[in-house]
């Protein structure tokens, strides 16, 4: 008898196997988030230790971002060929090993190489952890569970900012990498309890008994017998040529969406990478600068849920426009001088809501903008364009710092992309209304 695993998986109640996948994948995103933010947390201390201006470290700061972009294109897709679990285990081990090696780097070249390898591991482990969670979650709970798991990235990045002052005080900047790499390697062993993707097992014609046992763990009401054969309904993937996104009907919306993704991810990685250094240069003590910068990620976690709730009530375009305008106001306030730890924390939380939470909202918006046949291609290309912004913006900020631009002017310059994002979303709303009028 042939059974469609999609029906069994979507009808299954939440059980132990669901929570095992969610918790272990959330652990991956939490520690990955820590390692993403680790370089930003140690930049002021590292610059002082190596007797160089922080701007001279801009290529090292960007190394992990380049690795993430490369891995997303060339390594992460290997999960479709070798399995989510295998690629996740291998890439997460690379994160831990490369982070430990970074703790022992003796010069800029070694540290750049270690951070680049870390980025390769991050760029492969995060998408496969997200995919594995999404594939095991019942459809009715999928959005909630994936959103919960994805919050681990921002929580891990925030934890890095709050833990770093204590760790640096105990063992210097190298200790931040020792902690992140050591925890990743310790967490690697429990990850062997992750099951392989059921869809992958079915697509590869794996042993029906293995598939049946996993389905029994998912749904206590399912009973596998020897005559069961499993299949999966072929669903439209929506993978088309990019030229389909640039037809006369879709091109205006596509180009506006690419612009907003490019600028928003540029702002996200610029602030994530340089905020502790900018706050320290503005006069805050290092420990306060690190603690306050953690509000950027915490504001993003809260902002992701807040914006999702508001988008259901008021629509995505109005909510995103207001969010970007508030971000511009917060940047302008910081451009006039850091007003103290408490008020600065509030302003940075507003920025996190607008930029980190805004990216969550943009992902939702992009998924609804295109017809089903073009959805996967549209979202993938928008994220790809955004990655270019995520690499260019931190490098550009470092170059401006290297030529001596005051910190306050950097905050003022960051207002420009925030305002363009607000305008781009407004134009996108007008274009979508005209398209479907």
C-alpha positions in Angstrom: 0.0 0.0 0.0 1.4 3.4 -1.0 1.1 6.3 1.5 1.8 10.0 1.0 4.1 11.1 3.9 2.9 14.7 3.5 -0.6 13.7 4.8 0.9 11.8 7.8 3.3 14.7 8.7 0.7 17.5 8.3 -1.9 15.7 10.4 0.5 14.6 13.2 0.1 16.3 16.6 3.1 18.0 18.0 5.2 15.4 19.8 8.6 14.5 21.1 10.3 14.2 17.7 9.0 17.6 16.6 10.4 19.2 19.8 13.7 17.3 19.4 14.2 18.7 15.9 13.1 22.2 17.0 15.4 22.3 20.1 18.5 20.9 18.4 18.1 23.1 15.4 17.5 26.1 17.7 20.7 25.2 19.5 22.5 25.4 16.1 21.0 28.9 15.3 21.8 30.1 18.8 25.5 29.2 18.7 25.7 30.3 15.0 24.3 33.7 16.1 26.9 33.9 18.8 29.7 33.3 16.3 28.3 35.7 13.7 28.4 38.5 16.3 31.7 37.4 18.0 33.9 39.4 15.7 32.0 42.6 16.2 32.2 42.1 20.0 36.0 41.7 20.0 36.8 44.4 17.4 37.6 47.3 19.8 39.8 45.0 22.1 41.5 43.3 19.1 42.3 46.7 17.5 43.9 47.8 20.8 45.8 44.6 21.2 47.2 44.7 17.7 47.8 48.5 17.9 45.8 49.2 14.7 42.7 51.4 14.1 39.5 49.5 14.2 38.9 50.4 10.5 41.9 48.4 9.5 40.0 45.2 10.6 37.2 45.8 8.0 38.2 42.9 5.8 38.4 40.5 8.7 35.0 41.7 9.9 33.6 41.1 6.4 35.3 37.7 5.9 32.5 35.7 7.6 29.9 37.5 5.5 31.7 36.6 2.3 31.9 33.0 3.5 28.1 33.0 4.3 27.3 34.3 0.8 29.5 31.7 -0.9 28.2 28.8 1.2 24.6 29.8 0.5 25.4 29.4 -3.3 27.7 26.4 -3.3 27.6 24.5 -0.1 24.1 24.7 1.4 22.4 23.2 -1.7 24.5 20.0 -1.0 21.8 19.2 1.5 19.5 18.3 -1.4 22.1 15.7 -2.5 23.6 14.3 0.7 20.9 15.0 3.2 20.1 17.9 5.5 21.4 16.1 8.5 24.8 15.2 7.0 25.5 18.7 5.7 24.3 20.2 9.0 26.6 18.0 11.0 29.6 18.7 8.8 29.1 22.5 8.5 28.4 23.0 12.2 31.6 21.1 13.0 33.4 23.5 10.7 32.0 26.4 12.6 33.3 25.1 15.9 36.7 24.1 14.6 37.2 27.4 12.6 36.2 29.5 15.7 38.7 27.6 17.9 41.4 28.2 15.3 40.5 31.9 15.2 41.3 32.1 18.9 44.8 31.0 18.0 45.3 33.4 15.1 48.6 35.3 15.2 48.0 37.9 12.4 45.3 39.4 10.1 45.8 36.8 7.4 45.2 33.8 9.7 42.2 35.5 11.4 40.7 36.4 8.0 41.0 32.7 6.8 39.5 31.4 10.1 36.6 33.9 9.8 36.0 33.0 6.2 35.8 29.3 7.1 33.5 30.1 9.9 31.3 31.9 7.4 31.3 28.8 5.1 30.1 26.8 8.0 27.4 29.3 9.0 26.2 29.7 5.5 25.6 26.0 5.2 24.4 25.1 8.7 21.7 27.8 9.1 19.7 27.1 5.9 19.8 23.4 6.5 18.7 23.8 10.2 15.8 26.0 9.0 14.9 23.6 6.2 14.9 20.6 8.6 12.7 22.3 11.1 10.3 23.4 8.3 10.1 19.9 6.8 9.3 18.2 10.1 6.8 20.8 11.3 3.1 20.2 10.6 1.9 22.7 8.0 -0.6 24.4 10.5 2.3 25.1 12.9 5.1 25.5 10.5 5.3 29.4 10.5 5.3 29.6 14.3 7.9 26.9 14.8 10.3 28.2 12.1 9.9 31.7 13.5 10.7 30.5 17.0 13.8 28.6 15.8 15.0 31.5 13.7 14.9 33.8 16.8 17.9 31.8 18.0 20.1 33.7 15.6 19.3 37.1 17.1 19.3 35.7 20.7 22.7 34.1 20.1 24.1 37.4 18.7 22.6 39.3 21.7 24.2 36.8 24.1 27.5 37.3 22.4 27.3 41.1 23.2 26.3 40.5 26.8 28.8 37.7 27.5 31.7 39.3 25.8 32.6 41.9 28.5 33.0 39.2 31.1 34.8 36.8 28.8 37.2 39.6 27.6 37.9 40.6 31.1 38.8 37.0 32.0 40.8 36.0 29.0 41.0 38.8 26.4 39.5 38.7 22.9 40.7 35.2 22.2 38.5 33.9 25.0 35.4 35.0 23.1 36.3 32.7 20.3 37.3 29.9 22.7 33.9 30.1 24.3 32.0 30.1 21.0 34.0 27.4 19.4 34.1 25.2 22.5 30.3 25.4 22.9 29.8 24.6 19.3 32.0 21.5 19.5 30.2 20.4 22.7 26.8 20.9 21.0 27.9 18.9 18.0 27.5 15.5 19.6 23.8 15.9 20.6 23.1 16.9 17.0 23.6 13.2 16.0 20.1 12.7 17.6 18.6 14.7 14.7 16.7 12.5 12.2 17.3 12.9 8.4 14.7 14.7 6.4 11.8 12.4 5.6 11.3 14.0 2.2 14.9 13.4 1.4 14.7 9.7 2.5 11.6 9.2 0.3 13.2 11.0 -2.7 16.3 8.8 -2.4 14.2 5.6 -2.1 15.5 4.7 1.4 14.4 1.7 3.4 10.6 1.9 3.9 11.0 0.5 7.4 13.3 3.4 8.4 10.8 5.9 7.0 7.9 4.1 8.7 9.6 4.1 12.1 10.1 7.9 11.8 6.5 8.4 10.9 5.4 6.4 13.9 7.5 8.7 16.1 5.8 11.7 14.5 2.3 10.4 14.7 1.4 7.8 17.3 -1.7 6.9 15.3 0.4 5.7 12.3 1.3 2.0 12.2 3.9 0.9 9.7 3.5 -2.5 8.1 5.8 -4.4 5.7 3.5 -3.7 2.8 3.7 0.1 3.2 5.5 2.0 0.5 5.9 5.8 0.9 5.9 8.6 -1.5 5.6 12.4 -1.4 3.2 14.5 -3.5 5.2 16.5 -6.0 4.5 20.1 -5.2 5.4 23.0 -7.4 8.8 24.5 -6.4 8.4 27.7 -8.3 12.0 27.7 -9.6 12.1 29.7 -12.8 14.6 31.7 -14.7 15.3 35.1 -13.3 14.1 36.5 -16.6 10.6 35.6 -15.5 10.9 38.1 -12.6 11.8 40.8 -15.1 8.8 40.6 -17.4 7.0 43.9 -17.9 4.4 42.9 -15.4 6.8 41.9 -12.6 10.0 43.9 -13.3 9.0 47.2 -11.4 8.0 45.3 -8.2 11.1 43.0 -8.5 13.6 45.9 -8.9 12.0 47.8 -6.0 12.1 44.6 -3.8 15.8 44.0 -4.7 16.6 47.6 -3.8 14.9 47.4 -0.4 16.6 44.0 0.4 20.0 45.3 -0.7 19.7 48.4 1.6 18.1 46.6 4.5 20.6 43.8 4.7 23.3 46.3 4.2 22.1 48.3 7.2 21.7 45.1 9.2 25.2 43.8 8.7 26.7 47.3 9.0 25.2 47.9 12.4 25.8 44.3 13.6 29.4 44.5 12.6 30.4 48.0 13.7 27.9 49.1 16.4 30.1 48.1 19.4 33.0 50.0 17.9 30.9 53.0 17.0 29.5 53.3 20.5 32.9 52.9 22.1 34.3 55.6 19.7 31.3 57.8 20.7 32.4 57.7 24.4 30.7 54.7 26.0 33.0 52.4 28.0 33.6 49.1 26.3 31.4 47.0 28.5 28.5 49.4 28.2 29.0 49.6 24.4 28.8 45.8 24.1 25.7 45.6 26.4 23.9 48.4 24.6 24.7 47.0 21.2 23.0 43.8 22.2 19.7 45.7 22.2 19.9 45.8 18.4 19.4 42.0 18.2 16.9 41.9 21.1 14.9 44.7 19.5 15.0 42.6 16.3 13.5 39.5 18.1 10.7 41.5 19.5 10.3 43.5 16.3 9.9 40.4 14.2 6.9 39.3 16.2 5.5 42.8 16.7 5.7 43.6 13.0 4.2 40.3 12.0 1.2 41.0 14.3 0.8 44.6 13.0 1.1 43.5 9.4 -1.9 41.3 9.9 -3.9 44.3 11.1 -2.6 47.1 8.9 -0.9 45.4 6.0 2.8 45.1 5.4 3.5 48.3 3.5 2.3 50.8 6.1 4.0 48.9 8.9 7.3 48.7 7.1 7.2 52.4 6.1 6.6 53.5 9.7 9.2 51.1 11.0 11.9 52.5 8.6 11.0 56.1 9.5 11.4 55.4 13.2 14.7 53.8 12.4 15.8 57.0 10.6 14.8 59.1 13.6 16.8 56.8 16.0 19.8 57.1 13.7 19.5 60.9 13.6 19.3 61.0 17.4 22.5 59.0 17.7 24.1 61.2 15.0 23.8 64.1 17.4 25.7 62.3 20.1 25.3 59.2 22.3 22.8 60.4 25.0 23.7 57.8 27.7 23.3 54.1 28.1 19.6 53.9 28.9 18.3 56.2 26.1 20.9 54.8 23.7 19.6 51.3 24.4 16.1 52.4 23.6 17.2 54.0 20.3 19.1 50.9 19.3 16.2 48.7 20.2 14.1 50.8 17.8 16.7 50.4 15.1 16.7 46.6 15.7 13.0 46.6 15.4 13.2 48.4 12.1 16.2 46.6 10.5 16.3 43.1 12.0 12.6 42.8 12.5 12.1 44.6 9.2 14.0 41.8 7.4 11.7 39.2 8.9 8.7 41.3 7.6 10.4 41.7 4.2 10.8 37.9 3.9 7.1 37.5 4.5 6.3 40.3 2.0 8.5 38.8 -0.7 6.7 35.4 -0.3 3.3 37.0 -1.0 4.4 39.4 -3.8 4.9 36.7 -6.5 2.5 34.1 -8.0 3.1 30.6 -6.8 5.1 29.6 -9.9 7.6 32.3 -9.3 7.7 32.5 -5.5 10.8 30.5 -4.7 12.8 32.2 -7.5 11.6 35.6 -6.4 12.4 35.2 -2.7 15.8 33.5 -3.5 16.9 36.3 -5.8 15.8 39.0 -3.4 17.9 37.4 -0.6 20.8 37.0 -3.0 20.7 40.8 -3.8 20.5 41.5 -0.1 23.7 39.5 0.5 25.6 41.9 -1.8 24.4 44.8 0.4 25.5 42.8 3.5 29.0 42.6 2.2 29.4 46.0 0.7 28.0 48.1 3.5 30.3 47.0 6.4 33.3 47.4 4.0 32.2 50.9 3.0 31.7 51.9 6.7 35.2 50.6 7.5 36.7 52.5 4.6 35.0 55.7 5.8 36.3 55.2 9.3 39.8 54.6 7.8 39.7 58.0 6.2 38.7 59.6 9.5 35.0 60.3 9.1 33.4 61.2 12.5 31.3 58.5 14.2 28.2 60.8 14.3 28.4 61.3 10.5 28.3 57.5 10.0 25.0 57.4 11.8 23.7 60.3 9.7 24.8 58.6 6.5 22.9 55.4 7.6 19.7 57.5 7.6 19.8 57.6 3.8 19.3 53.9 3.2 16.6 53.8 5.9 14.6 56.6 4.2 15.1 55.0 0.7 13.7 51.7 2.2 10.7 53.6 3.4 10.2 55.2 0.0 10.9 51.9 -1.8 8.2 50.1 0.2 5.7 52.9 -0.5 6.4 52.7 -4.2 6.1 49.0 -4.1 2.7 49.3 -2.5 1.6 51.7 -5.3 3.0 49.3 -7.9 1.2 46.3 -6.5 -2.1 48.1 -6.3 -1.7 49.2 -9.9 -0.8 45.7 -11.0 -3.9 44.1 -9.4 -6.3 47.0 -10.0 
